[in-house]
Amino acid sequence: MIFRGTDTTAILMEWILAEMVLHPEVQARAQAELDAVVGRCRTVQEADMALLPYVNAIIKETLRMHPPGPLLSWARLATSDVELAGHHVPAGTTAMVNMWAITHDADIWEKPDRFVPDRFVEEDVDVRGGDLRLAPFGAGRRVCPGRAMGLATVQLWTARLLHHFTWSLPEDKIACDLDLTEILKLSSEMKTPLRVRATPRIVLPFA
């Protein structure tokens, strides 16, 4: 539980920063929202998150494109042959939910391979299990027990990191150098660890 609670959060933050580097216009819009809501005289607080729809949309779009747990832990074993949704499932088959395939399905999402946070501004999709188009924490009785804490942590970290810093590639790198190849271990990680440059925007203690 400790590993899954830290590993997935850290990996999601890495994907968020990678997308911010690749989409500076998205990053700038999020920072404008943060400056308008929070200002530059204090740091972001948890209570601010409800007033930051675009920052929240960035998190949801990253969860859609790069779900840390692409195969949900809903493994089920067929104990007998069964016909399910037009498919024959033989006894002994283990089935899992492929959330990555769902979140990249063109029948469900318009332009699924493009990073478009605005899709979640236009439609506020519930990522906590209420909408199976995007259920990175699972759903139902066996939903991830750390769902609320994990989401709150990522929201606050994302907001503070974007509020305090502008993120860009190192001087010796260009956008095409950033490798978004995924590798599936226990979570879906970046095959090449992210290297970025953080330029301070405001100088305040993280409190």
C-alpha positions as CSV (number, residue, x, y, z in Angstrom):
1,M,0.0,0.0,0.0
2,I,2.8,2.4,0.8
3,F,4.6,1.6,-2.5
4,R,1.4,2.1,-4.6
5,G,0.6,5.3,-2.8
6,T,4.0,6.9,-3.6
7,D,5.0,5.3,-6.9
8,T,1.8,6.2,-8.8
9,T,1.7,9.7,-7.5
10,A,5.4,10.4,-8.4
11,I,5.0,8.9,-11.8
12,L,1.9,11.0,-12.5
13,M,3.7,14.2,-11.5
14,E,6.5,13.3,-13.9
15,W,4.0,12.9,-16.8
16,I,2.3,16.2,-15.9
17,L,5.6,18.1,-16.0
18,A,6.5,16.4,-19.3
19,E,3.3,17.6,-20.8
20,M,3.8,21.1,-19.5
21,V,7.2,21.2,-21.1
22,L,5.8,20.1,-24.4
23,H,2.8,22.4,-24.2
24,P,4.1,25.8,-22.9
25,E,0.8,27.5,-23.9
26,V,-1.1,25.1,-21.6
27,Q,1.4,25.8,-18.8
28,A,1.1,29.6,-19.3
29,R,-2.7,29.4,-19.2
30,A,-2.6,27.4,-15.9
31,Q,-0.2,29.9,-14.4
32,A,-2.5,32.8,-15.4
33,E,-5.3,31.1,-13.7
34,L,-3.2,30.6,-10.6
35,D,-2.1,34.2,-10.5
36,A,-5.7,35.4,-10.9
37,V,-7.0,33.1,-8.1
38,V,-4.0,32.9,-5.7
39,G,-1.9,36.0,-6.6
40,R,1.8,36.1,-6.0
41,C,1.9,36.9,-2.3
42,R,1.1,33.5,-1.0
43,T,1.3,29.8,-2.0
44,V,-1.6,27.7,-3.1
45,Q,-3.8,26.1,-0.4
46,E,-6.0,23.0,-0.7
47,A,-9.1,25.3,-0.5
48,D,-8.0,27.0,-3.7
49,M,-8.3,23.9,-5.8
50,A,-12.0,24.2,-6.3
51,L,-11.4,27.6,-8.0
52,L,-8.8,26.2,-10.4
53,P,-10.7,24.3,-13.1
54,Y,-8.0,24.5,-15.7
55,V,-5.3,23.1,-13.4
56,N,-7.7,20.3,-12.5
57,A,-8.3,19.7,-16.2
58,I,-4.6,19.3,-16.8
59,I,-4.5,16.6,-14.2
60,K,-7.5,14.8,-15.7
61,E,-6.0,15.0,-19.2
62,T,-2.7,13.6,-18.0
63,L,-4.6,10.8,-16.2
64,R,-6.4,10.1,-19.5
65,M,-3.2,10.0,-21.7
66,H,-0.9,8.4,-19.2
67,P,-2.8,6.5,-16.5
68,P,-0.2,5.3,-14.0
69,G,-2.1,2.0,-13.6
70,P,-3.1,1.2,-17.2
71,L,-4.4,-2.3,-16.2
72,L,-6.8,-1.9,-13.2
73,S,-6.5,-4.5,-10.5
74,W,-9.9,-5.8,-11.1
75,A,-8.7,-9.3,-12.1
76,R,-11.5,-11.8,-12.3
77,L,-11.2,-15.5,-13.0
78,A,-13.8,-17.3,-15.1
79,T,-14.6,-20.5,-13.2
80,S,-16.7,-21.8,-16.1
81,D,-17.2,-21.1,-19.8
82,V,-19.4,-18.0,-20.3
83,E,-20.7,-15.8,-23.0
84,L,-20.2,-12.2,-22.1
85,A,-21.0,-9.2,-24.4
86,G,-20.8,-11.4,-27.5
87,H,-17.5,-13.0,-26.5
88,H,-16.8,-16.5,-25.5
89,V,-14.8,-16.6,-22.2
90,P,-13.4,-20.0,-21.5
91,A,-13.0,-21.3,-18.0
92,G,-9.7,-20.4,-16.4
93,T,-9.5,-17.0,-18.2
94,T,-8.2,-14.1,-16.1
95,A,-9.8,-10.8,-17.2
96,M,-8.6,-7.3,-16.4
97,V,-9.9,-3.8,-17.3
98,N,-7.5,-2.1,-19.8
99,M,-8.0,1.5,-18.8
100,W,-5.3,2.7,-21.2
101,A,-7.2,1.3,-24.1
102,I,-10.4,2.9,-22.9
103,T,-8.8,6.3,-22.5
104,H,-7.2,6.1,-26.0
105,D,-10.4,4.9,-27.8
106,A,-11.4,7.2,-30.7
107,D,-15.0,6.1,-30.3
108,I,-15.0,7.5,-26.8
109,W,-12.6,10.5,-27.0
110,E,-12.1,13.0,-29.7
111,K,-8.5,13.1,-30.9
112,P,-7.4,10.7,-28.1
113,D,-3.7,11.0,-28.9
114,R,-3.7,14.8,-28.4
115,F,-3.1,16.5,-25.1
116,V,-6.2,18.7,-24.8
117,P,-7.1,19.8,-21.2
118,D,-10.0,21.9,-22.5
119,R,-12.0,18.7,-23.0
120,F,-12.4,18.5,-19.2
121,V,-13.3,22.2,-19.0
122,E,-16.1,21.7,-21.4
123,E,-17.2,18.5,-19.6
124,D,-16.4,17.9,-16.0
125,V,-15.8,14.1,-16.0
126,D,-15.7,12.5,-12.6
127,V,-12.4,10.5,-12.3
128,R,-13.3,9.0,-8.9
129,G,-15.1,6.1,-10.4
130,G,-18.4,7.7,-11.4
131,D,-17.6,7.7,-15.1
132,L,-16.0,4.5,-16.6
133,R,-14.6,6.4,-19.5
134,L,-11.9,7.6,-17.1
135,A,-11.7,5.6,-13.9
136,P,-7.9,5.5,-13.1
137,F,-8.6,4.7,-9.5
138,G,-11.1,1.9,-10.3
139,A,-14.8,2.0,-9.3
140,G,-17.3,0.3,-7.1
141,R,-16.6,-1.6,-3.8
142,R,-13.0,-2.3,-4.7
143,V,-12.0,1.3,-5.7
144,C,-8.5,2.4,-4.8
145,P,-8.5,3.1,-1.0
146,G,-6.0,5.9,-1.5
147,R,-8.1,7.6,-4.2
148,A,-9.0,10.8,-2.2
149,M,-5.6,11.3,-0.8
150,G,-3.8,10.6,-4.0
151,L,-5.9,13.0,-6.0
152,A,-5.7,15.7,-3.4
153,T,-1.9,15.3,-3.3
154,V,-1.4,15.5,-7.0
155,Q,-3.8,18.5,-7.3
156,L,-1.9,20.5,-4.6
157,W,1.6,19.5,-5.9
158,T,0.7,20.4,-9.5
159,A,-0.8,23.8,-8.5
160,R,2.2,24.7,-6.4
161,L,4.8,23.6,-8.8
162,L,3.2,25.5,-11.7
163,H,2.6,28.5,-9.4
164,H,6.2,28.7,-8.2
165,F,8.1,27.7,-11.3
166,T,8.1,27.7,-15.1
167,W,9.1,24.3,-16.4
168,S,11.2,23.9,-19.6
169,L,13.7,21.6,-21.2
170,P,17.4,21.9,-20.3
171,E,19.3,24.3,-22.6
172,D,20.9,21.4,-24.5
173,K,17.5,19.8,-25.3
174,I,14.7,20.5,-27.8
175,A,11.1,19.2,-27.8
176,C,11.8,16.2,-30.0
177,D,14.4,15.1,-27.5
178,L,11.7,14.4,-24.9
179,D,10.9,10.7,-25.0
180,L,7.3,9.9,-24.1
181,T,7.8,6.2,-24.6
182,E,5.9,4.3,-21.9
183,I,7.2,1.2,-20.2
184,L,4.9,-0.9,-18.1
185,K,6.4,-2.1,-14.8
186,L,4.1,-2.1,-11.7
187,S,3.0,1.3,-13.1
188,S,3.3,2.9,-16.5
189,E,6.5,4.8,-16.3
190,M,8.5,7.1,-18.7
191,K,11.1,4.8,-20.3
192,T,13.6,7.7,-20.3
193,P,13.5,9.6,-16.9
194,L,12.4,13.2,-17.3
195,R,15.0,16.0,-17.1
196,V,13.6,19.6,-16.9
197,R,14.7,23.0,-15.8
198,A,12.7,24.9,-13.2
199,T,12.8,28.7,-13.4
200,P,11.3,30.5,-10.3
201,R,8.3,32.7,-10.9
202,I,7.7,33.6,-7.3
203,V,9.8,33.1,-4.2
204,L,7.7,31.9,-1.3
205,P,8.1,29.0,1.2
206,F,6.0,26.0,0.4
207,A,3.6,26.2,3.4
